[in-house]
Amino acid sequence: MTLLPPDVLADRLRSGLLSFPVTHFDADLQFDEPRYREHLAWQAGFDVAGLFAAGGTGEGFSLTPPEVDRVVRAAVAEVGDRVPVVAPATAGTALAVAQAKAAQDAGASGVLLFPPYLTEAGQRGLAEHVSAVCRATDLGVIVYSRANAVLTDATVAELAERNPNLVGFKDGVGDIERLTRIYARLGDRLTYIGGLPTAETFALPLLQLGVSTYSSALYNFLPEFALRFYAAVRRQDRETVYRLLSEFVIPYLDIRDRGKGYAVSIIKAGLTAVGRDGGRVRPPLTDLTGGERAELATLVQKVS
């Protein structure tokens, strides 16, 4: 598969809604490739601008490196000719570099660089971490600023200057001043992606800060609703956005907030609610209870 130039990837990603597909497991919690590929084919049938394989919603944190590679290759084989597939780079610098190289070998269109595992680091160390991954691949790289890897505007500007293939900044913090500083300093040099869960909740105000798209977990099981919501955000239709928030998103959040890790578990339950069998999550996550699944199914029926 022909490598997608980083600037082309950036344009594709900023052109529409993004999503992180769930990763399907069988009864023994092993990767279920046929069901995963079926899900991706369905997802790619709608107007999505990019799919991020083995990301947060895809439980990438619970996959082994060989499993991540298998998931990425399955995604590329199934939908890589229709939609950009972005692969993860995780953990410490050595492993993140290896995963970035593996992503390019697998035919992915880009790399999402997650924060390094566990350890704390200053801005200088984070800059070297990001730069090492950018140097390891010809693919476009999106850096995910959150948790123990929150980048300042000065660091992002330095990274953008040092690394031409750094094309995206995904925000998982929601710090208004920080986002304002970054966009004021870099403008359209980067594509800005909203990464707070559940992204729809923050999409309209973040649009004013240059965050033109976001990763929608809801797209996994309600793609038409997610696209309708995104379209309302893009045209700044406040009435429609807040009506959809009130009718579905906020009641959905009320269920999501009942358990740690439910931001992922509820997506698989949502798939089951629409008849597509999301299956179970791997530990340490836990599945929704029977009562919560029933409550979610009733809510989903209102917008399906």
Secondary structure, 3 states (H helix, E strand, C coil): CCCCCHHHHHHHHHCCCEECCCCCECCCCCECHHHHHHHHHHHCCCCCCEEECCCCCCCHHHCCHHHHHHHHHHHHHHHCCCCCEEEEECCCHHHHHHHHHHHHHHCCCEEEECCCCCCCCCHHHHHHHHHHHHHCCCCEEEEEECCCCCCCHHHHHHHHHHCCCEEEEEECCCCHHHHHHHHHHHHHHCEEEECCCCHHHHHHHHHCCCCCEEECCHHHCCHHHHHHHHHHHHCCCHHHHHHHHHHHHHHHHHHHCCCCCHHHHHHHHHHHHCCCCCCCCCCCCCCCCHHHHHHHHHHHHCCC
